[in-house]
Amino acid sequence: MKVAQIYRKTGNLRAVQLLLGNTKMDSTVRYLGVELEGALAIAEAVEI
C-alpha cells in the first residue's frame, strides 16, 4: 500500500493520516499496524 510505504520512508504519521482522510490518529495507527506509543511520539514530533 502506498501510504504504508510513505510512512516507512518518512515516518510522517500526520501526512499518512491526512492522505487517508482519517480524523482520528488511532484509526491511522490501526491501519498501519504500528505501536500506538511510537506513533504518538512521531505525531507529536511533527509540527503542523
Secondary structure, 3 states (H helix, E strand, C coil): CHHHHHHHHHCCHHHHHHHHCCCCHHHHHHHHCCCHHHHHHHHHHCCC
